[in-house]
Amino acid sequence: MPELPEVETVKEALNQTVKGQTIKEIELRYEPMIKNMSADEFKEKLINQTIQEVSRRGKYLVFHFDDYQLLSHLRMEGKYFYVDSDFELNPHVHVIFTLENGKRLLYQDTRKFGTYHLYDKAIDLETTAPFQVLGLEPFATEFTPSYVKEKIQNKKKPIKSLLLDQTVVCGLGNIYVDEVLYRARLHPLTSSSELTDKDIANVVKYTVEVLARAIELGGTTIRTFRSSHGVSGTFQNELLVHQRKGENCYECHTPIEKIKVGGRGTYFCPTCQKLTAKEMK
């Protein structure tokens, strides 16, 4: 699933390609992706609207038009492509935006899990159903150890599950949580109630550092993610634990292990990220 760095990379690519372009035609090949209105209303509202800018909130892309705001979530395998009008479409292209310059912005989604929500420009997006449940952005000045401590206090969920919870901090996904916890030297099953102030400070520190570095490198290309230009990210070359099962830890040379935490494949070093005796009970 594209996580914050990948969505940020897509956002930047879209601003370089479609910002300032007006939509002249829309073809919806899978209408259930439109969540808060009919397909006909969706098209009627957006045709002849100009893309003023594209921003990001958590894992959502936000297209800002003259009169509307369009939320796009890529889910598992959603991708955007900016192509010429004669580009040969494959069966997984479900939304086609024809632009005034003759080019097309395609939304491709093999699993059809992606979603669209369209709102009037005057609406505060933080009050909408998709956004009102989101926690802070990890780069927000308010994302501090005290904020995280308040969010997780009295909870006994594994720290891995809590960091994946978008109501705590938005944008983190499976790949980057593994990397953050390794750097913080925390076992993914560590109960949040067992975290020290130092542990929480390290979680905040490495969340920001890992995501910033991943954005710098264009995200992580694993399986099917590509940016709008079809460009691969390169942060996968700096992964310390994720998808390295059986390979030696770069620090202690212990083989990396893989377990399931909350149903998610989770990678960690059993030497660098130990559970305490109390946590193992």
matplotlib code that plots the C-alpha trace (Angstrom):
import matplotlib.pyplot as plt

x = [0.0, 1.3, 2.2, 2.9, 6.2, 4.7, 1.6, 3.8, 5.8, 2.6, 1.5, 4.7, 4.5, 0.8, 1.7, 4.4, 2.0, -1.6, -1.6, -3.3, -5.1, -8.8, -10.9, -12.9, -14.2, -14.5, -15.0, -15.8, -15.3, -16.0, -18.5, -18.4, -15.2, -17.3, -18.4, -20.5, -22.5, -23.7, -21.3, -23.3, -23.1, -19.4, -18.8, -21.2, -19.4, -15.8, -16.1, -14.7, -13.0, -9.3, -6.9, -5.4, -3.1, -2.7, -2.0, -1.8, -3.4, -2.2, -2.5, -5.1, -4.4, -6.4, -7.2, -8.1, -10.4, -12.0, -15.2, -14.5, -12.1, -11.5, -10.1, -8.4, -7.2, -5.0, -5.6, -3.6, -2.5, -3.9, -1.7, -2.0, -0.5, -0.3, -0.4, -1.0, -4.5, -3.6, -2.1, -3.4, -5.6, -5.4, -8.4, -7.3, -7.8, -11.0, -11.1, -10.0, -9.7, -9.3, -7.5, -7.7, -4.2, -5.4, -3.5, -5.2, -4.8, -5.6, -6.4, -5.4, -6.3, -5.9, -8.1, -10.6, -10.1, -9.4, -12.0, -13.1, -14.9, -15.9, -16.8, -17.5, -14.5, -16.0, -16.2, -13.5, -12.1, -11.2, -15.0, -15.6, -15.9, -12.6, -10.5, -12.2, -10.8, -7.2, -4.5, -1.8, 0.6, 4.0, 5.6, 3.2, 4.9, 2.2, 3.5, 5.6, 6.3, 3.7, 1.1, 1.9, 2.0, -1.5, -2.8, -1.5, -1.6, -3.6, -3.7, -2.1, -2.0, 1.3, 3.2, 3.2, -0.6, -0.9, 1.5, -0.6, -3.7, -4.4, -6.2, -2.8, -0.6, -1.6, 0.4, 2.4, 2.0, 3.5, 6.9, 7.8, 6.5, 8.9, 11.8, 10.9, 10.6, 14.0, 15.7, 14.0, 15.1, 11.5, 10.0, 6.8, 4.8, 5.9, 2.8, 2.3, 1.7, 5.3, 6.9, 9.2, 9.4, 12.6, 11.0, 8.2, 10.7, 12.6, 9.4, 8.6, 12.2, 12.6, 9.1, 10.1, 13.6, 12.4, 9.6, 11.7, 14.4, 11.8, 10.3, 13.7, 14.3, 10.8, 9.3, 9.8, 9.1, 7.9, 5.7, 3.4, 4.0, 5.1, 4.7, 2.7, 5.6, 6.1, 9.3, 10.4, 11.4, 14.7, 14.2, 13.9, 17.7, 17.9, 15.4, 17.1, 14.5, 11.4, 11.3, 14.8, 13.6, 16.6, 19.1, 21.6, 20.9, 23.3, 24.1, 24.4, 24.3, 21.4, 19.0, 15.9, 12.7, 9.1, 5.9, 2.3, 1.2, -2.5, -2.5, 0.3, 3.6, 6.2, 10.0, 12.4, 15.7, 15.3, 18.6, 18.3, 14.5, 14.0, 10.8, 11.3, 10.4, 7.3, 6.1, 6.5, 4.0]
y = [0.0, 3.5, 5.2, 8.8, 9.1, 7.5, 9.7, 12.7, 11.7, 11.3, 14.7, 16.4, 14.6, 15.7, 19.3, 19.2, 17.8, 18.6, 21.7, 24.5, 22.1, 22.2, 19.0, 18.8, 15.2, 12.4, 8.7, 6.5, 2.8, 1.7, 4.0, 2.5, 4.4, 7.6, 7.5, 10.5, 11.3, 9.8, 9.3, 11.7, 14.4, 13.8, 14.4, 17.4, 19.2, 18.6, 19.2, 22.6, 22.9, 23.8, 22.0, 24.8, 22.6, 19.1, 18.6, 15.6, 14.7, 11.5, 9.0, 11.1, 13.2, 16.4, 18.0, 21.7, 22.9, 26.3, 25.3, 21.8, 19.7, 16.1, 13.5, 10.6, 7.5, 5.1, 2.2, -0.9, -0.4, 2.9, 4.8, 7.9, 8.3, 11.4, 10.3, 11.3, 10.9, 7.9, 6.0, 2.4, 1.8, -1.5, -3.1, -1.7, 2.0, 3.0, 6.8, 8.9, 12.7, 14.4, 17.7, 20.9, 20.3, 17.0, 14.8, 12.5, 11.8, 8.1, 6.4, 2.8, 0.4, -3.4, -4.2, -1.3, -0.3, 3.3, 6.0, 9.5, 12.0, 15.3, 18.4, 22.0, 24.3, 26.1, 22.9, 22.4, 19.0, 18.3, 18.0, 15.4, 11.7, 10.7, 13.4, 13.8, 10.5, 11.3, 12.0, 14.5, 14.7, 13.4, 16.6, 18.8, 20.8, 19.4, 15.8, 15.6, 12.9, 14.4, 14.1, 10.5, 9.7, 11.2, 9.2, 5.8, 6.1, 3.4, 1.3, -2.1, -2.7, -3.6, -0.4, -1.7, -1.7, 1.7, 3.3, 1.8, 3.4, 6.5, 8.2, 8.4, 9.6, 9.6, 8.4, 5.6, 2.1, -1.3, -0.7, 2.5, 1.3, -1.6, 0.7, 3.2, 0.5, -1.0, 2.3, 2.9, -0.6, -1.6, -5.0, -4.6, -6.5, -4.2, -3.0, 0.7, 0.7, -0.4, 2.4, 4.8, 8.5, 7.8, 5.1, 7.5, 10.3, 7.8, 6.8, 10.4, 11.1, 8.2, 8.6, 12.0, 10.9, 7.8, 9.5, 12.5, 10.3, 8.2, 11.3, 12.5, 9.2, 9.2, 6.5, 2.7, 0.6, -2.7, -4.9, -2.5, 1.1, 3.6, 7.4, 9.3, 9.3, 5.6, 6.5, 4.0, 5.2, 4.1, 4.0, 0.2, 0.3, 1.7, -0.7, -2.1, -4.8, -4.8, -7.7, -8.9, -12.1, -14.5, -11.8, -10.7, -7.5, -4.8, -4.1, -7.4, -9.9, -11.8, -13.1, -10.9, -12.6, -12.1, -12.4, -11.3, -8.3, -7.4, -9.5, -7.6, -9.1, -7.6, -7.7, -7.2, -8.1, -10.4, -9.2, -5.4, -5.4, -7.6, -8.1, -7.7, -10.6, -8.6, -8.0, -11.7, -12.8]
z = [0.0, -0.8, 2.4, 3.2, 1.3, -1.8, -1.7, -1.2, -4.3, -6.3, -5.1, -6.3, -9.7, -10.2, -9.4, -12.0, -14.7, -14.2, -12.0, -14.0, -16.3, -16.8, -17.0, -20.2, -20.0, -17.4, -18.1, -15.1, -15.8, -12.2, -10.6, -7.1, -6.5, -6.2, -2.5, -1.6, -4.8, -8.0, -10.9, -13.0, -10.3, -9.9, -13.6, -13.9, -11.0, -12.2, -15.9, -16.8, -13.4, -13.2, -11.0, -8.8, -6.8, -5.4, -1.7, 0.7, 4.1, 5.5, 2.7, 0.8, -2.2, -2.3, -5.7, -5.2, -8.0, -8.6, -6.7, -5.3, -3.3, -4.4, -2.0, -3.6, -1.7, -3.6, -1.2, -2.1, -5.7, -7.0, -9.4, -11.6, -15.1, -17.2, -20.8, -24.4, -25.8, -27.9, -24.9, -25.0, -22.0, -20.0, -18.2, -14.8, -15.8, -14.1, -14.3, -17.2, -16.9, -20.3, -19.9, -22.0, -23.4, -25.0, -22.5, -20.1, -16.3, -15.7, -12.5, -12.5, -9.7, -10.1, -7.0, -7.4, -3.7, -4.4, -3.4, -4.4, -2.2, -3.7, -1.5, -2.1, -1.7, 1.3, 3.4, 6.0, 5.1, 8.7, 9.4, 6.6, 7.3, 5.7, 7.6, 11.0, 12.2, 11.2, 13.7, 13.4, 10.4, 11.5, 10.3, 12.3, 15.1, 17.5, 16.8, 20.0, 22.6, 24.9, 22.1, 21.4, 25.2, 25.6, 22.6, 23.8, 27.5, 29.3, 26.1, 26.0, 22.2, 20.6, 19.6, 16.0, 15.9, 17.5, 15.0, 12.2, 13.7, 11.5, 14.5, 16.3, 13.5, 9.8, 6.9, 8.6, 7.1, 7.5, 5.9, 7.7, 11.1, 10.9, 10.1, 12.9, 15.5, 14.5, 14.9, 18.2, 19.3, 20.2, 19.6, 17.5, 20.2, 23.0, 24.8, 24.6, 28.4, 28.8, 26.8, 28.7, 27.9, 26.1, 24.0, 23.0, 22.2, 20.0, 18.2, 17.4, 16.3, 14.0, 12.5, 11.3, 10.2, 8.3, 6.5, 5.6, 4.1, 2.3, 0.7, -0.3, -2.1, -3.8, -1.5, -1.5, -4.6, -3.5, -5.7, -7.6, -6.5, -9.0, -9.0, -11.5, -13.9, -13.5, -11.5, -8.9, -5.4, -4.0, -0.2, -0.4, -0.8, 2.8, 4.5, 7.6, 8.4, 6.2, 3.8, 5.0, 6.7, 7.1, 6.2, 8.9, 10.9, 9.9, 13.5, 15.3, 12.4, 13.9, 11.2, 10.8, 11.7, 10.5, 12.6, 12.3, 14.4, 14.0, 10.8, 9.2, 8.2, 10.6, 10.4, 13.3, 14.8, 17.8, 19.3, 18.8, 19.5, 22.5, 24.5, 28.3, 30.5, 31.7, 28.2, 27.2, 29.9]

ax = plt.figure().add_subplot(projection="3d")
ax.plot(x, y, z, "-o")
ax.set_aspect("equal")
plt.show()
